[in-house]
Amino acid sequence: MSETFQLDGEDIPFAPGQTVLQAALSAGHYIPHLCYHPEFKPHGSCKVCTVKIGGGNNTRTAASCTLPAQAGLEIESDTEEMNALRRTLVQMLFAEGNHFCPSCEKSGNCELQALGSDLGVMTAGFRHFYPDRPVDASHPDILLDFNRCILCELCVRASCEVDEKCVFSLSGRGITKHLVVNATSGKLADTDIALTDKAMQVCPVGVILKKRVGFAVPIGQRRYDQRPISAQALDDAPRPPSASGPNGSGVCQACEE
């Protein structure tokens, strides 16, 4: 019999080694998140999945994607306090970059946009920085738009750990931190990236784009036009082999795409 912790008053079973976020998603309970990807070890860069642990005056917060699941934990996630924090984080991400959703090729398929909609982000909240981030169109098949990068590091890890190419990395610290291409010229054309690389599939926003396919899917038929990100995340959550997920196999749909 599996052990459990409490999430918003409900018992959530977990397997040894699972984090709170992984256990919650596997059990069909959505915790908003952005930088987490089921195929990579969580590292808690965006903090959108932050939850409150404990009760009364003895409380603390932690990123649920890196918080090990433990029996007896009492966790609050779906509260106005925590969702207000998440809205602020999402607003800060929008303000830090150049995110112009109506003209973005990733609109409708963008996790940042979908998460903002799901959380009810209706205003900018902060003065936008409008950073100067030139687009890299040097590659014949791939467009690299640095304007939308949220520093989730997923492309960095996918390119190194899966593709074994290390095309991308992050440079700088604090507000100067930014995505770079590992080439002497700094240009994507001077790397061995390929359209089939895992790094091409994991970007949650519109940074790494295939050329000549933009706006091919009509509005209303895009991924997050169909169902909100909260529902999609539960569809894609890995399940034990014996469990039947929404796709009938218990396999993460996003990992098959």
N, C-alpha and C positions, 0 to 999 in steps of 0.2 A: 504494500500500500504506500503510495507516494506521499511525501510531506507537502504541506501547504503553507502559504502566507496569505495575508489578507490584502486585497486591493479594493479600495473604496467599499469596504464592508463585505466583500465576497471572497470565498476561499479559492485560491489559485494553486493547483498542483504544479509541481516542478520536478524535473529530473536533475540529478547531480551534475554540476557544471553549468547549468543554465543561469542566465542573468534574469533579473526581474522583467525586463522588456521581452526577452525571448519567451519566458514562461507565460507572460500575459498574452502575447500574440498567439502562441500555440493554443491557449485556452479560449481564444475568441474575444479577448478584451483589448481594445485599442488604446495604446498610449502614444500620443503624437510624437513623431521623431522625424529626423531629416538626414543626418549623416550615417545612420545605421544601415547596413546592408547584410542580409542573411549569409552571404558567402564569405564575409570577412570578419576578423576579430574586431569587436567594437572598441572604439577608443575615445568616445565622448567629446568630440570636438565642437559640436553645435550647441549642446546643452538644452535643446528643445524638449528632450524626453525627461527633463528633471522632475522628480517626484518628492513628496514630503514623507519622511520616515518617522515613526513614533507618534505618541499622543501627548496631549497636555502641554506642559512647558518643556518637556524633554524631546524636542524635535530637531531634525536636521534635514537638509536637502541633498540629493545626489542624482547623478545621471543614471537613469534606470538601465541604459544599455550596457553600463559597466558595473552595475551593482549586483553582486552575486545573490541569487535567490537563497533565502534562509528560512527555515521553519519559524513561524511565530512573528515574522515581520508584519507590522501594520503600516500600510502605505496609502497615501492619498494622492490621487492623480487627477481625476475628473472633478475638479473644484474650480470655482471662479478665481480663487487666488492663484492656482497653478496655471490655469489657462490664460489669465491676464499676464503672467510672466512670459508665457510662450508667445503671446501676441506681441509683447514688447521685443522679444528676441527676433521674431520674424520681421517686424518693422525696422529693426536695426540692420538686418541683412539687406532689406530693400534699399535702405538709405545709403549703405556703404558702397553699393555697386551701382551700375547703370542698368536697371531692370525696367524696360519699357514693354510691358506685357503685350499690348495690342499689336506691336510690330515684331515680336519675337517668334522665331520659327518653332520654339519649344512650347509656345502657349497651348494650353490644353493637355500637354504631356509633362509639364514642369511640376516637380514636387514642391518647390517653394511657393509657387502660385497656388497650387491646390491646397497646401497646408494653410496658407493665409486665408483662403476662402472658407476652409473647414473651421478655422478658429474665429472667423468673423472679423478679420482685419479689414476695416473700412476706410481708414485714413492712413496717411504716410507716417504721422507720429513724430518724425524727426526731419530736420533739414537735410536734404540729400547732398552727398559729397561731390557727385559728378566727377569721379576720378578720370584721368586721362589714360585710357588703356586701349592702345591701337589693336585692331583686329589682325590676326595672322591668316592671310588667305594664300600663303605660298604653296601649300600642298595642292595637288591637282584634284583630290577627291574629298578633302577634309577642311572645314573651316574652324578656326579656333578663335572664339570670342571671349577674351579675358574679362570683358565688362561684367559678365554674369557670375563669375566664380565666387563661391561662398566658402572656399577653403575646407571642404569636407575631406579632402585627401583621397577620395575613392579612386580617381583616375591614377594617382600616384601609386597607390597600393596595387591596383589591378595591373598596371603596366609592369611593375617590378615583380610581384608575387605570382601572377598568372602568365602574363605575356613574356616575362623575363627579358624586358627591353629597357625598362626604366626611362621611358621617354619624358616623363614629367617629374617635377619636384617642386617644393615650395621654398621660397627664398625670402629673407627679411624677417623682422620681428614686429609684433604689435600691429599698428596701423599700416606699416610698410610691407607686411607679409603679402606675398603674391605668388601666383602660379608661374612657373617658367618651363621652358623646353630645354631638355638636356642636349644641346647641340652648340658647337662653337659659335655659329651664327645666331643662335636663339630662334631659328625658324623651324617650323614643323616639317617643311619639305626636306630638311637635312637630317631627318631621323628615319628609322625603319618601321614606323607605325603603319598598320594595315587596317582596312575596314573591318576585318574579322577579329581584331584584337578585343580583349575583354575591356580595355580602357575606353573603347568606343561605346560601350553599353551601359556604363555605371553612372555617368554624370547625371545628377538629379535635376540640373538646370540646363540652360542652353549654351554651354561653353564649347563642347565638342560636337560638331554637327557634320553630317554627311552633306556634301554639296549636291545640288540639283534635285533635292527631294523636299525642299521646304514648302510648307503649306499644302502638301499633297492631300492631307486628310481634311475634309470639310469641317467647319465648326459644327458641333453637335455630335460628331462621331469620334472625337479624340478621346484618349484614355480617361481623363478626369471629367469630360463632359458626360460620360456614361454613368459613372458612379463616383462618389467622393473618395478622397484619399484614405479616409478611415476604413471604408469598406474594401478598397483595393488592397490595403496593407494586410487585412485579415485574410483575404483570398490568397495572398502571396506568402503568408507565414508558413515556414516549414512545419510539417506535422510528422509524428511517428509513422513508420511504414504501415502500421495496422490501421491508422486513422484515415478516414475518407475526408479529404479537404473539399473545398467548393468546386475544384476541378475534377473531383472523383477519384484522385489518385494519391492524395496526401503530399503531392509534390508542389513546390513553390512555382507558381505560374511565371513570375518575373524571371526566374532562373532558367526557364525553358525558352523564353522569347529571345 
